[in-house]
Amino acid sequence: MIAETVCSAASAAGLGIAVVTAYRKRFLAATRIAAYSLVPVGLVMTGVVGWLADTAFSPTAWAGFGVLGMAWALFATTRIVERRRGGTRAERKAARGAQRDAVAPAASAPSLGPGARQSTRPATAPAAKSSADEFSDIEAILKKHGI
């Protein structure tokens, strides 16, 4: 009963502030304040405030919160220990097996295929053309286009 009264009073005060804000021609802010001030009344009307008040003063509810906290602490502790150890046994065993097996143990170098010959020239050095060869290429292109 007290919680409902406090919520109603807070809503009334908020609506009063919204009216003063609207009087100052700040309608957007007044609308926002009115929306916030209607929330407590809505919570009272839906029964949430009564449920929270019953829960806050219930020793059984507080014991339940304690049990939930203990469960969370146990989960967190096991996760911390698991990370320090490096995972569960099955995960460690799978990781060790993956380290031993290579992806492709027989492939040591890329295959060039039958009859492939390697160039004696380094791959990074471009073939040097003489200026006459370059001009003849340009002439051929120009003749092709009729220029």
DSSP file (Angstrom, degrees, kcal/mol; ACC not computed):
  #  RESIDUE AA STRUCTURE BP1 BP2  ACC     N-H-->O    O-->H-N    N-H-->O    O-->H-N    TCO  KAPPA ALPHA  PHI   PSI    X-CA   Y-CA   Z-CA
    1    1 A M     >        0   0    0      0, 0.0     4,-1.7     0, 0.0     5,-0.1   0.000 360.0 360.0 360.0 -39.7    0.0    0.0    0.0
    2    2 A I  H  >  +     0   0    0      2,-0.2     4,-2.4     1,-0.2     5,-0.2   0.900 360.0  53.5 -68.8 -39.6    2.8    2.4    0.8
    3    3 A A  H  > S+     0   0    0      1,-0.2     4,-2.3     2,-0.2    -1,-0.2   0.897 108.3  50.0 -62.9 -40.3    4.7    1.6   -2.4
    4    4 A E  H  > S+     0   0    0      1,-0.2     4,-2.2     2,-0.2    -1,-0.2   0.891 110.8  49.9 -65.2 -38.5    1.6    2.4   -4.5
    5    5 A T  H  X S+     0   0    0     -4,-1.7     4,-2.3     2,-0.2    -2,-0.2   0.914 110.6  49.0 -66.4 -42.7    1.2    5.7   -2.7
    6    6 A V  H  X S+     0   0    0     -4,-2.4     4,-2.4     1,-0.2    -2,-0.2   0.913 111.9  49.1 -63.5 -42.6    4.8    6.6   -3.3
    7    7 A C  H  X S+     0   0    0     -4,-2.3     4,-2.2     1,-0.2    34,-0.2   0.903 111.0  49.8 -64.6 -40.6    4.6    5.8   -7.0
    8    8 A S  H  X S+     0   0    0     -4,-2.2     4,-2.3     2,-0.2    -1,-0.2   0.903 111.3  49.1 -64.5 -40.5    1.4    7.8   -7.4
    9    9 A A  H  X S+     0   0    0     -4,-2.3     4,-2.5     2,-0.2    -2,-0.2   0.901 110.0  50.9 -66.0 -40.9    3.0   10.8   -5.7
   10   10 A A  H  X S+     0   0    0     -4,-2.4     4,-2.3     1,-0.2    -1,-0.2   0.902 111.1  48.9 -63.6 -40.1    6.0   10.5   -7.9
   11   11 A S  H  X S+     0   0    0     -4,-2.2     4,-2.5     2,-0.2    -2,-0.2   0.912 110.6  50.0 -65.7 -42.0    3.8   10.4  -11.0
   12   12 A A  H  X S+     0   0    0     -4,-2.3     4,-2.0     2,-0.2    -2,-0.2   0.913 111.7  48.4 -62.8 -42.4    1.8   13.4   -9.8
   13   13 A A  H  X S+     0   0    0     -4,-2.5     4,-2.2     2,-0.2    -1,-0.2   0.908 111.4  50.5 -64.0 -41.6    5.0   15.4   -9.2
   14   14 A G  H  X S+     0   0    0     -4,-2.3     4,-2.1     1,-0.2    -2,-0.2   0.895 109.3  50.2 -63.7 -40.6    6.4   14.5  -12.6
   15   15 A L  H  X S+     0   0    0     -4,-2.5     4,-2.0     2,-0.2    -1,-0.2   0.869 108.9  53.3 -66.4 -35.2    3.2   15.6  -14.3
   16   16 A G  H  X S+     0   0    0     -4,-2.0     4,-2.0     2,-0.2    -2,-0.2   0.918 109.2  48.0 -62.9 -43.5    3.4   18.9  -12.4
   17   17 A I  H  X S+     0   0    0     -4,-2.2     4,-2.3     1,-0.2    -2,-0.2   0.880 109.5  54.0 -63.9 -37.7    6.9   19.4  -13.7
   18   18 A A  H  X S+     0   0    0     -4,-2.1     4,-2.3     2,-0.2    -1,-0.2   0.886 107.2  50.9 -64.0 -38.5    5.7   18.5  -17.2
   19   19 A V  H  X S+     0   0    0     -4,-2.0     4,-2.1     2,-0.2    -2,-0.2   0.917 110.9  47.9 -65.1 -43.0    3.0   21.2  -17.0
   20   20 A V  H  X S+     0   0    0     -4,-2.0     4,-1.2     1,-0.2    -2,-0.2   0.900 112.0  50.2 -63.8 -40.1    5.5   23.8  -15.9
   21   21 A T  H  <>S+     0   0    0     -4,-2.3     5,-1.8     1,-0.2     3,-0.3   0.893 110.2  49.5 -65.5 -39.9    7.9   22.8  -18.7
   22   22 A A  H ><5S+     0   0    0     -4,-2.3     3,-1.7     1,-0.2    -1,-0.2   0.863 105.1  58.3 -67.2 -34.5    5.1   23.0  -21.3
   23   23 A Y  H 3<5S+     0   0    0     -4,-2.1    -1,-0.2     1,-0.3    -2,-0.2   0.821 101.0  56.6 -62.1 -30.9    4.2   26.5  -19.9
   24   24 A R  T 3<5S-     0   0    0     -4,-1.2    -1,-0.3    -3,-0.3    -2,-0.2   0.289 122.2-110.4 -83.7  10.5    7.7   27.5  -20.8
   25   25 A K  T < 5S+     0   0    0     -3,-1.7     2,-0.5     1,-0.1    -3,-0.2   0.803  81.5 128.2  64.8  33.6    7.1   26.5  -24.4
   26   26 A R     >< +     0   0    0     -5,-1.8     4,-2.2     1,-0.2     5,-0.2  -0.663  25.3 162.0-112.0  71.9    9.4   23.5  -24.2
   27   27 A F  H  >  +     0   0    0     -2,-0.5     4,-2.4     1,-0.2     5,-0.2   0.836  67.0  53.3 -68.3 -36.3    6.8   21.0  -25.5
   28   28 A L  H  > S+     0   0    0      2,-0.2     4,-1.9     1,-0.2    -1,-0.2   0.937 113.2  43.4 -65.0 -45.8    9.2   18.2  -26.5
   29   29 A A  H  > S+     0   0    0      1,-0.2     4,-2.4     2,-0.2    -2,-0.2   0.877 112.7  53.8 -66.2 -37.1   10.8   18.1  -23.1
   30   30 A A  H  X S+     0   0    0     -4,-2.2     4,-2.3     2,-0.2    -2,-0.2   0.893 108.3  49.4 -64.7 -40.0    7.4   18.4  -21.4
   31   31 A T  H  X S+     0   0    0     -4,-2.4     4,-2.1     2,-0.2    -1,-0.2   0.906 111.0  49.6 -65.0 -41.1    6.2   15.4  -23.3
   32   32 A R  H  X S+     0   0    0     -4,-1.9     4,-2.2     2,-0.2    -2,-0.2   0.910 111.5  48.5 -64.7 -42.1    9.2   13.4  -22.4
   33   33 A I  H  X S+     0   0    0     -4,-2.4     4,-2.3     1,-0.2    -2,-0.2   0.897 110.5  51.6 -64.7 -40.7    8.8   14.2  -18.7
   34   34 A A  H  X S+     0   0    0     -4,-2.3     4,-1.2     2,-0.2    -1,-0.2   0.892 108.4  51.7 -63.8 -38.8    5.2   13.3  -18.8
   35   35 A A  H  X S+     0   0    0     -4,-2.1     4,-0.6     1,-0.2     3,-0.4   0.930 111.6  46.3 -63.6 -44.8    6.0    9.9  -20.3
   36   36 A Y  H >< S+     0   0    0     -4,-2.2     3,-0.8     1,-0.2    -1,-0.2   0.873 110.4  53.7 -65.0 -35.6    8.6    9.2  -17.6
   37   37 A S  H 3< S+     0   0    0     -4,-2.3     4,-0.5     1,-0.2    -1,-0.2   0.723 103.0  56.9 -75.1 -19.5    6.2   10.3  -14.9
   38   38 A L  H 3X S+     0   0    0     -4,-1.2     4,-2.0    -3,-0.4    -1,-0.2   0.635  87.6  80.0 -83.7 -13.7    3.5    7.9  -16.1
   39   39 A V  H <X S+     0   0    0     -3,-0.8     4,-2.4    -4,-0.6     5,-0.2   0.926  89.4  50.5 -61.3 -47.9    5.7    4.8  -15.8
   40   40 A P  H  > S+     0   0    0      0, 0.0     4,-2.1     0, 0.0    -1,-0.2   0.901 110.7  49.4 -60.3 -38.9    5.3    4.4  -12.0
   41   41 A V  H  > S+     0   0    0     -4,-0.5     4,-2.5   -34,-0.2    -2,-0.2   0.908 110.6  51.1 -64.8 -40.4    1.5    4.6  -12.2
   42   42 A G  H  X S+     0   0    0     -4,-2.0     4,-1.8     1,-0.2    -1,-0.2   0.894 108.8  50.7 -61.9 -40.3    1.6    2.0  -15.0
   43   43 A L  H  X>S+     0   0    0     -4,-2.4     5,-1.3     2,-0.2     6,-1.1   0.878 110.6  49.4 -65.8 -36.9    3.8   -0.3  -12.9
   44   44 A V  H ><5S+     0   0    0     -4,-2.1     3,-0.6     1,-0.2    -2,-0.2   0.922 110.7  50.2 -65.2 -43.7    1.3    0.0  -10.0
   45   45 A M  H 3<5S+     0   0    0     -4,-2.5    -2,-0.2     1,-0.2    -1,-0.2   0.810 110.0  49.6 -68.2 -29.9   -1.7   -0.7  -12.3
   46   46 A T  H 3<5S-     0   0    0     -4,-1.8    -1,-0.2    -5,-0.2    -2,-0.2   0.626 113.0-116.6 -83.5 -12.6    0.0   -3.9  -13.7
   47   47 A G  T <X5S+     0   0    0     -4,-0.8     4,-2.0    -3,-0.6    -3,-0.2   0.478  80.5 121.6  93.3   2.3    0.9   -5.2  -10.2
   48   48 A V  H  ><S+     0   0    0     -5,-1.3     4,-2.6    -6,-0.2     5,-0.2   0.896  73.6  52.8 -65.7 -39.7    4.6   -5.1  -10.7
   49   49 A V  H  > S+     0   0    0     -6,-1.1     4,-2.5     1,-0.2    -1,-0.2   0.910 109.5  48.7 -64.5 -41.9    5.1   -2.8   -7.7
   50   50 A G  H  > S+     0   0    0     -7,-0.3     4,-2.4     2,-0.2    -1,-0.2   0.901 111.6  49.5 -63.4 -41.0    3.1   -5.2   -5.4
   51   51 A W  H  X S+     0   0    0     -4,-2.0     4,-2.2     2,-0.2    -2,-0.2   0.917 112.4  47.9 -64.4 -42.6    5.1   -8.2   -6.6
   52   52 A L  H  X S+     0   0    0     -4,-2.6     4,-2.7     2,-0.2    -2,-0.2   0.890 111.3  50.4 -65.3 -38.7    8.3   -6.3   -5.9
   53   53 A A  H  X S+     0   0    0     -4,-2.5     4,-1.3     2,-0.2    -1,-0.2   0.908 111.8  47.6 -66.5 -40.3    7.2   -5.2   -2.5
   54   54 A D  H  < S+     0   0    0     -4,-2.4    -1,-0.2     1,-0.2    -2,-0.2   0.880 114.8  46.8 -66.2 -36.5    6.2   -8.8   -1.6
   55   55 A T  H >< S+     0   0    0     -4,-2.2     3,-1.2     1,-0.2    -2,-0.2   0.885 107.4  56.0 -71.8 -39.0    9.5  -10.1   -2.9
   56   56 A A  H 3< S+     0   0    0     -4,-2.7    -1,-0.2     1,-0.3    -2,-0.2   0.817 113.7  39.5 -65.8 -30.5   11.6   -7.4   -1.1
   57   57 A F  T 3< S+     0   0    0     -4,-1.3    -1,-0.3    -5,-0.2    -2,-0.2   0.207  93.4 102.5-104.6  15.4   10.2   -8.3    2.3
   58   58 A S    <>  -     0   0    0     -3,-1.2     4,-1.8     1,-0.1     5,-0.1  -0.880  54.9-159.8-103.4 120.9   10.1  -12.1    1.8
   59   59 A P  H  > S+     0   0    0      0, 0.0     4,-2.2     0, 0.0     5,-0.2   0.851  94.9  56.6 -65.1 -32.8   12.9  -14.1    3.5
   60   60 A T  H  > S+     0   0    0      2,-0.2     4,-2.2     1,-0.2     5,-0.1   0.907 105.9  50.2 -64.8 -40.6   12.2  -17.0    1.1
   61   61 A A  H  > S+     0   0    0      1,-0.2     4,-2.3     2,-0.2    -1,-0.2   0.915 110.5  49.5 -63.9 -42.1   12.8  -14.8   -1.9
   62   62 A W  H  X S+     0   0    0     -4,-1.8     4,-2.0     1,-0.2    -1,-0.2   0.877 109.5  51.5 -66.0 -36.2   16.1  -13.5   -0.4
   63   63 A A  H  X S+     0   0    0     -4,-2.2     4,-2.3     2,-0.2    -1,-0.2   0.894 108.9  51.9 -64.3 -39.1   17.2  -17.1    0.2
   64   64 A G  H  X S+     0   0    0     -4,-2.2     4,-2.4     1,-0.2    -2,-0.2   0.906 107.8  50.7 -63.2 -41.4   16.4  -17.9   -3.4
   65   65 A F  H  X S+     0   0    0     -4,-2.3     4,-2.2     1,-0.2    -1,-0.2   0.880 109.4  52.2 -62.7 -36.6   18.5  -14.9   -4.5
   66   66 A G  H  X S+     0   0    0     -4,-2.0     4,-2.2     2,-0.2    -2,-0.2   0.910 109.1  48.8 -64.3 -42.4   21.3  -16.3   -2.3
   67   67 A V  H  X S+     0   0    0     -4,-2.3     4,-2.3     2,-0.2    -2,-0.2   0.906 111.3  49.9 -64.2 -41.7   21.1  -19.7   -4.0
   68   68 A L  H  X S+     0   0    0     -4,-2.4     4,-2.3     1,-0.2    -1,-0.2   0.896 110.2  50.8 -63.7 -39.4   21.1  -18.2   -7.4
   69   69 A G  H  X S+     0   0    0     -4,-2.2     4,-2.4     2,-0.2    -2,-0.2   0.897 109.6  50.1 -63.5 -40.7   24.2  -16.1   -6.5
   70   70 A M  H  X S+     0   0    0     -4,-2.2     4,-2.3     2,-0.2    -2,-0.2   0.904 109.8  50.6 -64.8 -41.0   26.0  -19.2   -5.2
   71   71 A A  H  X S+     0   0    0     -4,-2.3     4,-2.3     1,-0.2    -2,-0.2   0.916 110.7  49.3 -62.7 -42.4   25.1  -21.1   -8.5
   72   72 A W  H  X S+     0   0    0     -4,-2.3     4,-2.6     1,-0.2    -2,-0.2   0.912 109.9  51.3 -62.6 -42.1   26.5  -18.2  -10.5
   73   73 A A  H  X S+     0   0    0     -4,-2.4     4,-2.3     1,-0.2    -1,-0.2   0.890 109.8  49.9 -63.1 -39.7   29.7  -18.1   -8.4
   74   74 A L  H  X S+     0   0    0     -4,-2.3     4,-2.3     2,-0.2    -1,-0.2   0.916 111.3  48.4 -65.7 -42.9   30.2  -21.9   -8.9
   75   75 A F  H  X S+     0   0    0     -4,-2.3     4,-1.9     1,-0.2    -2,-0.2   0.929 112.8  48.3 -61.3 -44.7   29.8  -21.5  -12.7
   76   76 A A  H  X S+     0   0    0     -4,-2.6     4,-2.1     1,-0.2    -2,-0.2   0.898 110.8  51.0 -64.1 -40.9   32.2  -18.6  -12.8
   77   77 A T  H  X S+     0   0    0     -4,-2.3     4,-2.4     1,-0.2     5,-0.2   0.916 109.6  49.2 -63.6 -43.8   34.8  -20.5  -10.7
   78   78 A T  H  X S+     0   0    0     -4,-2.3     4,-2.3     1,-0.2    -1,-0.2   0.873 110.2  51.6 -66.2 -34.3   34.6  -23.6  -13.0
   79   79 A R  H  X S+     0   0    0     -4,-1.9     4,-2.2     2,-0.2    -1,-0.2   0.907 110.3  48.9 -66.5 -40.5   35.0  -21.4  -16.1
   80   80 A I  H  X S+     0   0    0     -4,-2.1     4,-1.9     2,-0.2    -2,-0.2   0.933 113.7  45.5 -64.9 -45.6   38.1  -19.7  -14.6
   81   81 A V  H  X S+     0   0    0     -4,-2.4     4,-2.0     1,-0.2    -1,-0.2   0.903 111.6  53.1 -64.5 -40.8   39.7  -23.0  -13.6
   82   82 A E  H  X>S+     0   0    0     -4,-2.3     5,-3.0     1,-0.2     4,-1.4   0.891 109.1  48.8 -62.4 -40.3   38.9  -24.5  -17.1
   83   83 A R  H  <5S+     0   0    0     -4,-2.2    -1,-0.2     3,-0.2    -2,-0.2   0.877 110.4  50.8 -68.5 -36.8   40.6  -21.6  -18.8
   84   84 A R  H  <5S+     0   0    0     -4,-1.9    -1,-0.2     1,-0.2    -2,-0.2   0.862 112.1  47.1 -69.5 -34.3   43.7  -21.8  -16.7
   85   85 A R  H  <5S-     0   0    0     -4,-2.0    -1,-0.2    -5,-0.2    -2,-0.2   0.748 119.3-109.3 -77.8 -23.3   44.0  -25.5  -17.4
   86   86 A G  T  <5 -     0   0    0     -4,-1.4    -3,-0.2    -5,-0.2     2,-0.2   0.709  66.9 -55.0 101.7  24.6   43.4  -25.1  -21.1
   87   87 A G  S   <S-     0   0    0     -5,-3.0     2,-0.0    -6,-0.2    -2,-0.0  -0.470  83.1 -39.6 105.7-176.8   40.0  -26.6  -21.5
   88   88 A T     >  -     0   0    0     -2,-0.2     4,-2.5     1,-0.1     5,-0.2  -0.271  62.0-100.1 -79.2 171.0   38.4  -29.9  -20.7
   89   89 A R  H  > S+     0   0    0      1,-0.2     4,-2.7     2,-0.2     5,-0.2   0.915 123.7  50.5 -59.6 -44.5   40.1  -33.3  -21.1
   90   90 A A  H  > S+     0   0    0      1,-0.2     4,-2.3     2,-0.2    -1,-0.2   0.896 111.3  48.7 -62.5 -39.8   38.3  -34.0  -24.4
   91   91 A E  H  > S+     0   0    0      2,-0.2     4,-2.1     1,-0.2    -1,-0.2   0.906 112.4  47.7 -66.9 -41.1   39.3  -30.5  -25.7
   92   92 A R  H  X S+     0   0    0     -4,-2.5     4,-2.4     2,-0.2    -2,-0.2   0.906 112.0  50.2 -65.8 -40.6   42.9  -31.0  -24.7
   93   93 A K  H  X S+     0   0    0     -4,-2.7     4,-2.2     1,-0.2    -2,-0.2   0.904 111.5  48.0 -64.4 -41.7   43.0  -34.5  -26.3
   94   94 A A  H  X S+     0   0    0     -4,-2.3     4,-2.0    -5,-0.2    -1,-0.2   0.882 111.1  51.2 -65.8 -37.8   41.6  -33.2  -29.5
   95   95 A A  H  X S+     0   0    0     -4,-2.1     4,-1.7     2,-0.2    -2,-0.2   0.906 110.0  49.0 -66.5 -41.4   44.1  -30.3  -29.6
   96   96 A R  H  X S+     0   0    0     -4,-2.4     4,-1.6     1,-0.2    -2,-0.2   0.904 111.5  49.9 -64.3 -40.1   47.0  -32.7  -29.0
   97   97 A G  H  X S+     0   0    0     -4,-2.2     4,-1.9     1,-0.2    -1,-0.2   0.874 109.6  51.1 -65.3 -37.1   45.7  -35.0  -31.8
   98   98 A A  H  < S+     0   0    0     -4,-2.0    -1,-0.2     1,-0.2    -2,-0.2   0.832 107.7  53.2 -69.7 -32.0   45.4  -32.0  -34.2
   99   99 A Q  H  < S+     0   0    0     -4,-1.7    -1,-0.2     1,-0.2    -2,-0.2   0.865 109.5  48.7 -70.7 -35.0   49.0  -30.9  -33.4
  100  100 A R  H  < S+     0   0    0     -4,-1.6     2,-0.5    -5,-0.1    -2,-0.2   0.908 101.6  69.0 -71.7 -41.7   50.3  -34.3  -34.3
  101  101 A D  S  < S-     0   0    0     -4,-1.9     2,-0.1    -5,-0.1    -1,-0.0  -0.669  75.8-146.4 -85.4 123.4   48.5  -34.7  -37.6
  102  102 A A        -     0   0    0     -2,-0.5    -2,-0.1     1,-0.1    -3,-0.0  -0.467  20.9-119.5 -79.8 160.0   49.6  -32.4  -40.4
  103  103 A V  S    S+     0   0    0      1,-0.3    -1,-0.1    -2,-0.1    -2,-0.0   0.952 104.2   2.1 -66.1 -49.4   47.1  -31.2  -42.8
  104  104 A A  S >  S+     0   0    0      3,-0.1     3,-0.9     1,-0.1    -1,-0.3  -0.750  71.0 179.4-138.3  87.4   48.9  -32.7  -45.8
  105  105 A P  T 3  S+     0   0    0      0, 0.0    -1,-0.1     0, 0.0    -2,-0.1   0.795  79.9  52.4 -65.7 -27.7   51.9  -34.6  -44.6
  106  106 A A  T 3  S+     0   0    0      1,-0.1     2,-1.0     2,-0.1    -2,-0.0   0.683  89.3  87.1 -81.7 -16.5   53.0  -35.8  -48.1
  107  107 A A    <   +     0   0    0     -3,-0.9    -3,-0.1     1,-0.2    -1,-0.1  -0.713  41.2 151.0 -89.1 102.7   52.9  -32.4  -49.7
  108  108 A S        +     0   0    0     -2,-1.0    -1,-0.2     1,-0.3    -2,-0.1   0.778  69.3   7.0 -99.4 -32.8   56.3  -30.9  -49.0
  109  109 A A  S    S-     0   0    0      0, 0.0    -1,-0.3     0, 0.0     2,-0.1  -0.975  88.8 -87.8-145.3 156.3   56.6  -28.6  -52.1
  110  110 A P        -     0   0    0      0, 0.0     2,-0.3     0, 0.0    -3,-0.0  -0.408  45.1-119.5 -67.4 141.7   54.2  -27.5  -54.9
  111  111 A S        -     0   0    0      1,-0.1    -4,-0.0    -2,-0.1     0, 0.0  -0.626  16.2-162.0 -83.7 137.6   54.2  -29.8  -57.9
  112  112 A L        -     0   0    0     -2,-0.3    -1,-0.1     1,-0.2     5,-0.1   0.588  40.7-126.3 -93.2 -12.4   55.3  -28.3  -61.2
  113  113 A G    >   -     0   0    0      2,-0.1     3,-1.3     3,-0.1    -1,-0.2  -0.039  41.5 -43.8  88.2 165.8   53.7  -31.2  -63.2
  114  114 A P  T 3  S+     0   0    0      0, 0.0     3,-0.1     0, 0.0    -3,-0.0  -0.441 124.9  10.6 -71.1 139.6   55.3  -33.4  -65.9
  115  115 A G  T 3  S+     0   0    0      1,-0.3     2,-0.4    -2,-0.1    -2,-0.1   0.509  87.6 142.8  75.7   5.4   57.5  -31.7  -68.4
  116  116 A A    <   -     0   0    0     -3,-1.3     2,-0.4     1,-0.0    -1,-0.3  -0.627  33.8-159.3 -79.4 132.5   57.5  -28.4  -66.6
  117  117 A R        -     0   0    0     -2,-0.4     2,-0.4    -3,-0.1    -1,-0.0  -0.874  11.7-128.6-114.0 147.7   60.9  -26.7  -66.8
  118  118 A Q        -     0   0    0     -2,-0.4     2,-0.2     1,-0.0    -6,-0.0  -0.718  24.9-117.9 -94.0 143.3   62.2  -24.1  -64.5
  119  119 A S        -     0   0    0     -2,-0.4     4,-0.1     1,-0.1    -1,-0.0  -0.515   6.6-146.1 -77.5 143.8   63.5  -20.8  -65.9
  120  120 A T  S    S+     0   0    0     -2,-0.2    -1,-0.1     2,-0.1     3,-0.0   0.687  80.5  85.3 -80.6 -18.4   67.1  -20.0  -65.3
  121  121 A R  S    S-     0   0    0      1,-0.1    -2,-0.1     2,-0.0     2,-0.1  -0.587  93.9-103.7 -81.0 142.9   66.2  -16.4  -65.1
  122  122 A P    >   -     0   0    0      0, 0.0     3,-0.6     0, 0.0    -1,-0.1  -0.396  24.9-128.3 -65.0 146.3   65.0  -15.0  -61.7
  123  123 A A  T 3  S+     0   0    0      1,-0.2    -2,-0.0    -4,-0.1    -3,-0.0   0.764 104.9  55.0 -69.1 -25.2   61.3  -14.5  -61.6
  124  124 A T  T 3  S+     0   0    0      2,-0.1    -1,-0.2     0, 0.0    -3,-0.0   0.718  87.4  87.3 -83.1 -20.0   61.5  -11.0  -60.4
  125  125 A A  S <  S-     0   0    0     -3,-0.6     2,-0.1     1,-0.0     3,-0.1  -0.703  75.8-138.7 -83.7 119.7   63.8   -9.7  -63.2
  126  126 A P        -     0   0    0      0, 0.0     2,-0.3     0, 0.0    -2,-0.1  -0.399  28.5 -95.5 -74.6 153.9   61.6   -8.6  -66.1
  127  127 A A        -     0   0    0     -2,-0.1     2,-0.5     1,-0.1     0, 0.0  -0.543  40.7-129.5 -70.0 127.6   62.7   -9.4  -69.6
  128  128 A A        -     0   0    0     -2,-0.3     2,-0.4    -3,-0.1    -1,-0.1  -0.682  24.2-164.3 -84.2 124.3   64.7   -6.5  -71.0
  129  129 A K        -     0   0    0     -2,-0.5     2,-0.1     1,-0.0    -1,-0.0  -0.821  19.0-120.6-105.4 146.7   63.4   -5.3  -74.4
  130  130 A S     >  -     0   0    0     -2,-0.4     4,-1.7     1,-0.1     3,-0.2  -0.423  26.5-111.5 -78.8 163.3   65.4   -3.1  -76.6
  131  131 A S  H  > S+     0   0    0      1,-0.2     4,-2.1     2,-0.2     5,-0.2   0.808 117.3  58.6 -66.4 -29.0   63.9    0.2  -77.7
  132  132 A A  H  > S+     0   0    0      2,-0.2     4,-2.2     1,-0.2    -1,-0.2   0.891 104.8  50.0 -67.1 -39.1   63.6   -1.0  -81.3
  133  133 A D  H  > S+     0   0    0     -3,-0.2     4,-1.9     2,-0.2    -2,-0.2   0.896 110.4  50.2 -65.0 -39.9   61.4   -3.9  -80.2
  134  134 A E  H  X S+     0   0    0     -4,-1.7     4,-1.9     1,-0.2    -2,-0.2   0.913 111.5  47.5 -65.4 -42.4   59.2   -1.5  -78.2
  135  135 A F  H  X S+     0   0    0     -4,-2.1     4,-2.7     1,-0.2    -1,-0.2   0.874 109.0  53.9 -67.9 -35.9   58.8    0.9  -81.2
  136  136 A S  H  X S+     0   0    0     -4,-2.2     4,-2.1     1,-0.2    -1,-0.2   0.879 107.8  51.1 -67.0 -34.9   58.0   -2.0  -83.5
  137  137 A D  H  X S+     0   0    0     -4,-1.9     4,-1.8     2,-0.2    -1,-0.2   0.917 111.4  47.4 -63.9 -42.6   55.2   -3.1  -81.1
  138  138 A I  H  X S+     0   0    0     -4,-1.9     4,-2.4     1,-0.2    -2,-0.2   0.898 111.0  51.5 -65.6 -41.5   53.8    0.4  -81.1
  139  139 A E  H  X S+     0   0    0     -4,-2.7     4,-2.4     1,-0.2    -1,-0.2   0.892 108.1  52.1 -62.1 -39.4   54.0    0.6  -84.9
  140  140 A A  H  X S+     0   0    0     -4,-2.1     4,-1.9     2,-0.2    -1,-0.2   0.891 110.4  48.0 -65.3 -39.0   52.1   -2.7  -85.3
  141  141 A I  H  X S+     0   0    0     -4,-1.8     4,-1.5     2,-0.2    -2,-0.2   0.919 112.0  48.9 -67.7 -43.0   49.3   -1.4  -83.0
  142  142 A L  H  <>S+     0   0    0     -4,-2.4     5,-2.9     1,-0.2     4,-0.3   0.901 111.9  48.8 -64.8 -40.5   49.1    1.9  -84.9
  143  143 A K  H ><5S+     0   0    0     -4,-2.4     3,-1.0     4,-0.2    -1,-0.2   0.872 106.5  57.5 -65.1 -37.2   48.9    0.0  -88.3
  144  144 A K  H 3<5S+     0   0    0     -4,-1.9    -1,-0.2     1,-0.3    -2,-0.2   0.874 110.3  43.2 -61.3 -37.1   46.3   -2.3  -87.0
  145  145 A H  T 3<5S-     0   0    0     -4,-1.5    -1,-0.3    -3,-0.1    -2,-0.2   0.397 118.6-111.0 -91.4   2.4   44.1    0.7  -86.2
  146  146 A G  T < 5       0   0    0     -3,-1.0    -3,-0.2    -4,-0.3    -2,-0.1   0.808 360.0 360.0  77.9  30.1   44.8    2.4  -89.4
  147  147 A I      <       0   0    0     -5,-2.9    -4,-0.2    -6,-0.1    -5,-0.1   0.394 360.0 360.0-106.5 360.0   46.8    5.2  -88.0
